[in-house]
Amino acid sequence: MKPSAKPVVAIDIGGTKYIVAVISADHQILSRVYRHTLSREGPEKVIARLMSTIDEVIDKSGIKPSQLGGIAVAYAGLVDIDKGIVTEAPNLPHWNNVPLRDMLVDRFKMPAFVINDASAAALGEHRLGAGKELNNLIFITVSTGIGGGIIINGELYNGTDGCAGEIGHTVVQLDGPECSCGRRGCWESLASGTAIARMAKEGLRSGEKSILLDMTYGVIDDVRAETVAAGARKGDALCKRVINQAACYLGIGLGNLVNIFNPQMIIIGGGVSAMGEMILRPARRSMKEHAFKLPASTVRVVRVGLGTDSGLLGAAIYAQLMAGGKR
């Protein structure tokens, strides 16, 4: 089936912010708005703001609602894609069994689709980004949490229920720190931006010296992953240790993926990817220590090609494919 030739509304909802855009049939962004998710307020208030933002973005685009082919949401959580229900989201409190698709259809009277955000980003990178024309790749978003999207033989792999790719919740350390999902030792709890910030705070509270205290005016709780990255670039010992530790765990997870999927490429996006080679170089080294030689020598580990637009563009592609009759 051919994809829909109509523009669509694409939405990327994360734990910190959401983005709404109108994207043309040839994948040009016609209008875009960023908003803070404020997820702790609960899904009802977030969705109410989202609906208003969709109206705003459509108005800015100059496209009439009747000209749109649908709405697609890339969501940071587990999604039942057949029913369009957000089943759970470790980093967005109280988002349990939310019928997001039906809510959008009722409000905007057009087709709507919901897909995991990392799966959408994998689709975007495969069609338009760093993995263009590759048959087998994995996209990983490393930010507040860790999520994944999988392309096998040129097609997005969703699994039986649409839950494939929740690689951040594979356990890499049985007695590790508690994860947002309630389990212990998940990859996400050891290698995400949240994990980097937590490890740095633990170091400060245990008495380690660091310029982080100057950078946050002595407020330890204000330490973020990007603060740690900035400190590492200045040569701070604590920051460098924390990033190397996170990179080691990141590499362990990458090695697992290499052994399971033998991909041509692993694409890393999300806020932590902005650290670039500072974290990717030691992560690649760790990956090679934990993967078989042949697949580890074949795979390329690269930064995201579409930047922060991977999820948006992937969601748009997904909506256009679905509206065109392709599942």
C-alpha positions, -999 to 999 in steps of 0.1 A, spaced: 0 0 0 11 36 -7 13 59 23 -12 87 26 -4 118 6 -20 141 32 -2 161 59 -6 148 95 -3 160 131 26 144 148 31 144 186 61 133 207 52 130 244 81 125 269 84 127 306 98 162 304 83 178 273 60 172 245 62 185 209 33 189 185 39 195 148 21 195 114 41 176 89 36 176 52 33 145 30 69 149 20 80 152 57 85 189 60 76 204 94 51 231 87 45 242 123 58 231 157 52 239 194 70 227 225 54 225 259 64 211 293 46 178 299 41 185 337 34 148 339 29 147 376 -3 166 372 -18 134 357 -30 124 323 -63 144 323 -46 178 327 -18 168 303 -42 157 276 -63 188 280 -33 209 273 -23 186 245 -57 191 228 -53 229 229 -18 227 216 -30 206 186 -55 233 178 -27 259 180 -3 240 158 -30 233 131 -39 270 131 -2 280 127 3 256 98 -23 272 76 -37 237 69 -74 231 73 -83 202 96 -102 186 67 -69 185 47 -52 164 74 -47 127 71 -47 120 108 -29 123 141 -1 102 154 13 101 189 48 88 197 45 81 234 72 73 260 56 42 274 40 8 267 13 11 240 -14 -14 228 -11 -2 192 -42 -21 180 -64 -4 205 -45 29 208 -43 26 246 -13 37 267 -11 8 291 17 20 314 46 45 314 73 42 341 84 79 336 49 94 334 29 88 366 -7 75 365 -7 69 328 -23 35 330 -48 22 304 -54 56 289 -75 54 257 -55 81 240 -64 72 204 -102 73 211 -99 106 229 -82 121 199 -107 107 175 -136 120 195 -121 154 198 -107 160 162 -129 136 141 -100 122 122 -80 89 123 -55 87 152 -27 63 160 -5 58 191 30 42 189 59 39 213 82 69 209 114 49 204 97 27 178 86 59 160 121 73 161 135 40 147 110 43 118 121 79 113 158 71 113 152 41 90 133 61 64 150 95 66 180 95 90 212 77 99 198 43 91 183 51 57 181 20 35 195 -4 61 177 -36 67 185 -42 103 189 -16 129 181 -7 165 173 28 177 179 36 214 168 68 232 189 75 263 174 104 283 151 103 313 149 66 307 160 42 280 138 30 252 143 11 220 129 6 185 137 -23 162 138 -26 125 141 -61 111 143 -68 74 133 -32 66 102 -33 87 94 -19 122 90 -48 147 63 -41 172 59 -75 188 26 -92 196 10 -63 215 31 -34 203 54 -36 234 86 -47 217 117 -25 223 113 -19 261 150 -26 264 156 -1 291 139 -26 315 161 -55 308 180 -63 340 218 -60 339 225 -60 377 203 -81 400 211 -61 431 212 -28 413 194 5 420 156 7 420 142 16 386 112 38 379 93 7 369 97 -7 404 122 -34 396 159 -33 404 190 -32 382 173 -23 350 195 -10 322 177 23 325 186 26 362 223 24 354 229 41 321 202 68 316 204 105 322 185 100 354 211 74 365 240 98 357 224 125 378 217 101 406 253 87 407 267 122 408 245 132 437 255 101 456 291 110 451 286 145 464 266 133 494 294 109 502 319 138 504 335 137 470 349 170 458 335 184 426 328 216 407 292 205 405 286 222 438 297 255 423 277 249 392 245 243 411 252 269 439 255 242 464 220 227 456 228 190 451 193 182 439 198 206 410 224 183 394 213 170 360 230 147 335 239 178 314 255 194 344 276 163 349 286 164 312 296 200 315 317 192 346 334 163 328 344 186 299 361 208 325 380 178 338 362 172 370 371 138 384 337 129 399 319 138 367 343 119 345 340 88 368 302 89 367 301 92 329 326 64 324 305 42 348 273 50 329 291 43 296 303 9 309 267 -1 317 255 14 284 280 -8 266 268 -39 285 233 -33 272 246 -26 237 265 -59 238 233 -77 247 215 -62 218 244 -70 194 243 -107 205 205 -110 202 199 -90 170 232 -88 151 222 -54 137 240 -34 110 236 -3 131 226 9 166 215 46 166 216 64 199 194 94 205 180 113 235 196 139 257 225 117 267 236 113 231 244 150 231 275 140 251 289 126 219 321 107 219 327 114 256 302 87 264 300 68 231 337 59 229 338 41 262 304 26 256 316 11 223 346 -3 241 324 -19 268 301 -32 241 330 -51 224 339 -66 257 304 -80 262 295 -91 227 307 -118 203 336 -107 181 319 -110 147 287 -91 153 305 -66 174 329 -59 146 300 -56 121 277 -32 139 282 6 138 271 26 168 263 62 158 245 92 170 210 100 158 207 115 124 175 135 127 182 150 161 152 156 182 129 152 152 133 114 149 102 107 169 80 133 153 90 123 118 86 87 126 52 92 140 42 111 109 55 83 87 36 58 108 3 77 105 8 81 67 14 44 63 -15 34 85 -39 59 68 -27 44 35 -37 9 46 -3 -5 55 0 -22 89 
